[in-house]
Amino acid sequence: MSFSAVTPCVSTAHLSESTTLSRVAVDVKHSTILPCTHTVHKGLTEVTWRAGSEELVASYLQGNLTVGPGFESRVHLSTEGIEGGNLSLFINPVEYNDADVYSCFCSNVQLCGVTLEVFAPTVDPVPVGDRVKLPCYAPINRQTEDSQLNVRWEKEGKVVLHLHSGSVTLGSGFENRVSVSKEDIRKGDLSLVFNTTLFSDHGSYRCFYNKEKTAGDPEEIKLTFTAREDNLTVSEGDSITLPLHSTEPVRVQFSSAGDQSTGVSVCVVEGGLPRCETQYKHRVSIQNGSLHLQQASPSDRGVYRVMDHRTNDIISIFSVDLIEGTQPYAPWATLAAVMVMMVVILILMMVLMRRKRKNKVLLGNRTQKDTDKCKTQEVQFSSPEKKELQKIYRPVISHETINAPSPPISPPVTQTTDCCWDPGHMSALCPEQSSTDIQRMAE
């Protein structure tokens, strides 16, 4: 707002008769500026914006900005602007509850007045299946407790969602798909959010608030859809999956590549049950709201249309391309290969363990036999002065020739691998060693 005269702050607490209200209109969730320009004293220390008569919006005092409840992080006053006489208030984003009459004060002197009008947005048609928000707004007190919030959404007279006493009740067919935000409601935003949409959601919606069921703004919202278009690429032998996006009866049509007509009927799906043409009857199943066409072949390449069975409105269009020459992934084959490998490993382990036990038994038997033999075996030396070396030896199993010093004795005899250990000489002797080896050991 502009003023015809330059006026410093004066001591008056009310809007002067010569000051007129300016008007600002904005769509909800957009940004806006509430204008106020005024020449002020250089020593000015306080600028305050209020909504209505008392509600604090923002206050600038000696370089510090204080923001009122509900306006946190959304309003701004420029220090440079104030020093230059621009006291305008910037709001981003604008909430529906921001609609009010705003006044700017300089040291308790009202300088400007602005009427802020906030408009609810409209809903444009969206592709079926998308997330969508149906707008509705109402003047809700920002301090309202959760238990006191009361919001009701209806579609053509039937309950879609009802928030009351802190709990939410959902209408049939809308479970796990719609919601409202308690935090947003306190800002005046009663909007209904669809996480995912079905073609059967199209129609007129209304929202109400408080116990008196006062209608929100706008009083009625229409939800409409455009046909959803998707491109699908599948491998030969895989399944083609077509989301139906509707709980109402639908018809699936097929047109081969290059055919511009609506094509031939594949199936009619009603109540989750398919009624298909003969060539598709044994290849079609319905799972999780989608039609699955199994064992795709080159003849399945083309355009599929999902249409409302009653109105013939097109819900979805799928252009399907096929990658030929590939084999479908068979998880059972991989599992079978893994199981065969595990069986082979198990058999090998059993064979090795059995062989190990057998060797252990044979070794134990032989050790006992050698022990008994060595206990009764006395090594003879031909040199009388070496008689004291005669002793009983403990068993040692050796597969190497032992060359121990020994005195000259009788001619050599055949050496065996059953040897005994001489702890006194830290050497090994064999009962049937050659005389040369024994003589060498005695020396």
C-alpha positions in Angstrom: 0.0 0.0 0.0 1.2 3.5 -0.7 0.7 6.7 1.3 0.3 10.2 0.0 2.3 11.7 2.8 5.4 10.8 4.6 4.4 10.3 8.3 6.7 9.4 11.2 5.4 7.1 14.0 2.9 8.8 16.2 1.2 7.8 19.4 -2.0 6.2 18.5 -3.1 2.6 18.9 -5.9 2.5 16.3 -6.1 2.5 12.6 -6.6 6.1 11.4 -9.6 6.9 9.3 -7.4 8.0 6.4 -5.7 4.6 6.3 -7.3 2.2 3.9 -7.0 -1.6 3.7 -5.2 -3.1 0.7 -6.3 -6.5 -0.6 -4.0 -9.5 -1.4 -5.3 -12.8 -2.9 -3.2 -15.9 -3.2 -3.7 -19.7 -3.7 -3.0 -21.8 -0.7 0.5 -23.2 -0.5 1.9 -20.3 -2.6 3.9 -17.3 -1.3 2.9 -13.7 -1.0 3.9 -10.3 0.3 1.8 -8.1 2.6 2.9 -4.6 1.5 3.7 -1.8 3.8 6.0 1.2 3.1 6.5 4.1 5.4 9.1 6.6 6.3 10.1 6.1 10.0 12.5 7.7 12.4 16.0 6.5 12.2 15.8 5.6 15.9 12.9 3.2 15.2 13.4 0.1 17.3 10.2 -2.0 16.8 7.9 -3.1 13.9 5.1 -5.5 14.6 2.6 -7.4 12.4 -0.6 -8.8 13.8 -3.5 -10.8 12.4 -7.0 -9.8 13.5 -6.8 -7.7 16.6 -4.3 -9.4 18.8 -2.6 -12.5 17.2 1.1 -11.9 16.9 2.6 -12.7 13.5 6.1 -11.2 13.6 7.9 -8.5 15.6 11.2 -6.9 14.7 13.1 -5.3 17.6 16.7 -4.1 17.5 17.7 -6.6 14.9 15.9 -9.5 16.4 12.8 -11.2 14.8 10.2 -12.8 17.0 7.6 -15.0 15.2 4.1 -15.9 16.6 2.7 -19.4 17.0 1.7 -21.0 13.8 3.9 -18.8 11.7 7.3 -20.3 12.5 9.7 -20.6 9.5 7.1 -19.1 7.2 7.3 -15.3 7.7 10.2 -12.8 7.2 11.0 -9.1 7.7 14.0 -7.6 6.0 16.4 -5.6 8.2 17.6 -3.7 5.2 14.0 -3.1 4.1 13.0 -1.7 7.5 15.9 0.7 7.6 14.9 1.9 4.1 11.2 2.2 5.0 9.9 -1.1 3.6 8.0 -2.9 6.4 6.4 -5.5 4.1 5.8 -9.0 5.5 6.8 -12.0 3.4 4.8 -15.3 3.9 5.8 -18.7 2.3 4.0 -20.9 2.1 0.5 -19.4 2.7 -1.8 -21.7 4.7 -5.6 -21.6 4.4 -5.9 -20.3 8.0 -3.7 -17.3 7.2 -6.7 -15.6 5.6 -7.4 -12.6 7.8 -6.9 -8.8 8.2 -3.3 -7.9 9.0 -2.0 -4.7 10.6 1.5 -3.3 10.7 2.5 -1.3 13.8 5.4 1.0 14.5 5.8 1.6 18.2 2.1 0.9 18.7 1.2 3.2 15.8 -0.7 1.4 13.0 0.8 2.2 9.7 -0.8 -0.3 7.3 -3.7 -2.7 7.0 -3.9 -5.7 4.5 -6.8 -8.1 3.9 -5.4 -11.5 2.9 -7.7 -13.9 0.9 -6.6 -17.5 0.4 -8.2 -19.7 -2.3 -8.4 -23.4 -2.4 -6.9 -25.1 -5.5 -8.8 -27.2 -8.0 -7.9 -30.8 -8.9 -6.8 -31.6 -12.5 -7.4 -35.0 -14.0 -4.6 -37.5 -13.1 -3.6 -40.9 -14.5 -5.4 -43.7 -12.7 -3.1 -45.3 -10.1 -1.3 -42.1 -9.2 -1.1 -40.5 -5.8 -3.6 -37.6 -5.5 -4.6 -35.0 -2.9 -8.2 -33.7 -2.8 -8.1 -30.2 -1.3 -10.4 -28.9 1.4 -9.8 -26.1 3.9 -11.5 -24.7 7.0 -10.7 -22.1 9.7 -9.4 -24.4 12.4 -7.9 -23.1 15.7 -4.2 -23.8 15.7 -4.2 -24.9 19.3 -6.9 -27.6 18.9 -6.0 -30.9 20.6 -6.0 -34.1 18.6 -9.0 -35.4 20.6 -11.0 -32.4 19.6 -10.4 -32.6 15.9 -13.4 -33.7 13.9 -13.2 -34.1 10.1 -15.4 -36.2 7.8 -15.0 -37.0 4.1 -17.8 -38.4 2.0 -18.2 -39.6 -1.5 -21.7 -39.2 -2.9 -23.1 -39.5 0.6 -21.0 -42.5 1.8 -18.3 -42.2 4.4 -14.7 -42.3 3.0 -12.9 -41.2 6.2 -14.0 -39.9 9.6 -11.6 -38.5 12.1 -13.1 -38.0 15.5 -12.0 -38.3 19.2 -8.4 -38.9 18.0 -9.3 -42.1 15.9 -9.9 -42.6 12.2 -12.6 -44.7 10.6 -12.3 -45.6 6.9 -15.1 -46.5 4.5 -15.4 -49.7 2.6 -13.0 -49.9 -0.4 -10.8 -47.1 1.0 -8.9 -49.1 3.6 -5.1 -48.5 3.6 -5.4 -46.0 0.7 -6.6 -42.7 2.2 -5.4 -40.5 5.0 -5.5 -37.0 6.5 -2.8 -35.1 8.5 -3.7 -33.9 12.0 -0.8 -31.4 11.9 -2.1 -30.0 8.6 -5.7 -29.9 9.9 -4.5 -27.4 12.6 -3.3 -25.2 9.8 -6.7 -25.4 8.2 -5.8 -28.0 5.6 -8.3 -30.9 5.7 -7.2 -32.4 2.4 -7.7 -36.1 1.7 -4.7 -38.0 0.4 -4.9 -41.1 -1.8 -1.7 -43.1 -1.7 -2.9 -44.9 -4.8 -6.1 -44.5 -6.9 -8.5 -46.9 -8.6 -10.7 -46.0 -11.5 -13.7 -46.6 -9.3 -12.5 -43.7 -7.1 -13.8 -41.1 -9.7 -16.7 -39.0 -8.5 -17.7 -36.1 -6.2 -16.3 -35.7 -2.7 -17.2 -33.3 0.1 -15.5 -32.6 3.4 -16.9 -31.4 6.7 -15.5 -30.2 10.0 -16.7 -29.9 13.7 -19.7 -31.6 15.2 -22.1 -29.5 13.2 -20.7 -30.9 9.9 -19.8 -27.5 8.5 -18.8 -27.8 4.9 -15.2 -27.0 4.1 -13.9 -25.0 1.1 -14.5 -25.9 -1.6 -17.8 -27.5 -0.8 -17.4 -30.2 -3.5 -14.4 -31.6 -5.2 -14.6 -33.8 -8.4 -11.9 -36.5 -8.9 -11.4 -37.5 -12.6 -8.8 -39.6 -14.4 -7.0 -39.7 -17.7 -6.0 -43.1 -19.3 -2.7 -44.3 -17.9 -0.1 -45.2 -20.6 2.8 -47.6 -19.9 5.4 -49.4 -21.9 6.3 -53.0 -20.9 9.2 -55.2 -22.1 9.1 -58.9 -21.3 11.2 -61.9 -22.3 9.8 -64.8 -24.3 8.3 -67.3 -21.9 7.8 -64.8 -19.1 4.4 -63.5 -17.8 2.9 -60.2 -19.0 1.5 -58.3 -16.0 -1.3 -55.8 -16.5 -2.5 -53.8 -13.5 -6.3 -53.4 -13.7 -6.6 -50.3 -11.4 -10.3 -50.9 -10.7 -12.6 -52.9 -8.4 -15.4 -52.5 -11.0 -15.8 -55.0 -13.9 -13.2 -54.4 -16.6 -12.5 -55.7 -20.1 -9.0 -56.3 -21.5 -8.6 -55.8 -25.2 -5.6 -56.8 -27.4 -4.4 -55.3 -30.7 -1.4 -56.8 -32.5 1.5 -54.5 -33.4 0.4 -52.0 -36.1 -3.3 -52.6 -35.5 -5.0 -49.3 -34.8 -8.4 -50.8 -33.7 -9.4 -51.6 -30.2 -8.7 -55.2 -31.0 -10.1 -58.4 -29.8 -11.3 -59.3 -26.3 -8.9 -61.2 -24.0 -10.9 -61.4 -20.8 -13.6 -59.8 -18.7 -12.7 -59.5 -15.1 -15.4 -59.1 -12.5 -15.1 -59.7 -8.8 -11.6 -60.8 -9.2 -12.6 -63.7 -11.5 -11.6 -63.8 -15.2 -13.8 -64.9 -18.1 -11.4 -65.3 -21.0 -11.5 -66.2 -24.7 -10.6 -69.8 -25.5 -7.0 -69.0 -26.6 -6.3 -67.2 -23.4 -8.3 -69.3 -20.9 -5.4 -71.5 -19.7 -2.8 -68.8 -19.6 -4.6 -66.1 -17.5 -4.6 -65.6 -13.7 -5.7 -62.7 -11.5 -3.4 -61.8 -8.6 -3.2 -58.7 -6.4 -5.5 -56.7 -8.8 -3.4 -57.5 -11.9 -4.0 -59.8 -14.9 -1.1 -62.2 -15.6 -0.8 -63.6 -19.1 1.7 -66.5 -18.8 4.2 -68.0 -21.3 4.5 -64.9 -23.5 5.2 -65.6 -27.2 5.9 -63.3 -30.2 2.2 -63.3 -31.1 1.5 -61.5 -27.7 3.5 -58.4 -28.9 1.1 -55.4 -29.2 -1.2 -53.1 -27.3 -3.4 -54.0 -24.4 -6.3 -51.8 -23.3 -8.0 -52.1 -19.9 -11.5 -50.6 -20.2 -14.5 -50.1 -17.9 -16.8 -52.9 -18.9 -20.0 -50.8 -18.5 -18.9 -47.4 -19.8 -16.1 -48.5 -22.2 -13.9 -45.7 -20.7 -10.2 -46.5 -21.2 -8.5 -47.0 -17.9 -5.0 -48.1 -19.0 -3.0 -48.6 -22.2 0.0 -51.0 -22.2 2.3 -51.2 -25.2 4.1 -54.6 -24.8 7.3 -55.5 -26.6 8.9 -59.0 -26.5 12.5 -60.1 -26.3 12.7 -63.3 -28.3 15.1 -66.2 -27.9 15.4 -66.0 -24.1 14.4 -68.7 -21.7 12.5 -67.9 -18.6 14.3 -68.2 -15.3 13.7 -71.5 -13.6 14.5 -71.3 -9.9 13.8 -75.0 -9.4 16.7 -75.9 -11.7 19.1 -73.9 -9.7 17.8 -75.4 -6.5 18.2 -78.9 -7.9 21.8 -78.3 -8.9 22.6 -76.9 -5.5 21.1 -80.0 -3.8 23.0 -82.4 -6.0 26.2 -80.6 -5.2 25.5 -80.8 -1.5 24.8 -84.6 -1.8 28.1 -85.2 -3.6 30.0 -83.2 -1.0 28.3 -85.2 1.8 29.2 -88.5 0.2 32.9 -87.5 -0.2 33.0 -86.4 3.4 31.6 -89.8 4.6 34.1 -91.7 2.5 37.1 -89.7 3.8 35.9 -90.1 7.4 35.5 -93.9 7.0 38.9 -94.2 5.5 40.4 -92.2 8.3 38.8 -94.4 10.9 40.1 -97.5 9.2 43.7 -96.2 9.0 43.5 -95.3 12.7 42.5 -98.8 13.6 45.3 -100.4 11.5 47.9 -98.1 12.9 46.8 -98.8 16.5 47.0 -102.6 15.9 50.5 -102.3 14.3 51.8 -100.1 17.1 50.7 -102.6 19.8 52.4 -105.4 17.9 55.7 -103.5 17.5 55.6 -102.6 21.2 55.3 -106.2 22.3 58.1 -107.2 19.9 60.5 -104.5 21.1 59.9 -105.3 24.7 61.2 -108.8 24.2 64.0 -107.9 21.7 67.5 -107.3 23.0 70.0 -105.9 20.7 73.3 -107.8 20.7 76.6 -106.2 20.4 79.8 -108.2 19.5 82.1 -105.9 21.4 82.2 -107.0 25.1 83.0 -103.5 26.3 79.7 -102.3 24.8 77.6 -104.7 26.8 76.3 -101.9 29.0 74.6 -100.5 26.0 72.2 -103.4 25.9 68.6 -102.1 26.8 65.0 -102.5 26.1 63.8 -100.1 23.4 60.4 -98.4 22.9 58.6 -98.8 19.5 59.2 -96.4 16.6 57.6 -96.8 13.2 60.0 -95.6 10.5 60.1 -95.9 6.8 63.6 -94.5 6.4 67.0 -96.2 6.8 68.5 -95.5 10.2 72.3 -95.1 10.1 73.4 -95.2 13.7 77.0 -95.8 14.8 77.8 -99.4 15.8 80.7 -101.7 16.7 81.9 -104.4 14.3 79.6 -107.4 14.6 78.5 -110.3 12.6 77.7 -110.1 8.8 74.8 -107.9 7.8 71.3 -109.2 7.8 68.1 -107.9 6.1 66.8 -104.5 7.5 63.2 -104.2 8.4 61.0 -101.1 9.0 60.0 -102.1 12.5 62.5 -100.1 14.7 63.0 -99.2 18.3 64.1 -95.9 19.8 67.1 -95.8 22.2 66.4 -93.0 24.6 69.9 -93.1 26.0 71.5 -92.4 22.6 68.6 -90.5 21.1 68.8 -92.8 18.1 66.7 -95.5 16.5 67.6 -99.2 16.2 65.9 -101.9 14.2 65.9 -105.5 15.5 67.2 -106.8 12.2 69.6 -104.0 11.1 72.8 -104.8 9.3 75.9 -105.4 11.4 77.5 -102.4 9.8 74.8 -100.1 11.0 74.8 -101.5 14.5 78.7 -101.3 14.7 78.5 -97.7 13.5 75.9 -96.9 16.3 78.1 -98.6 19.0 81.0 -96.4 18.1 
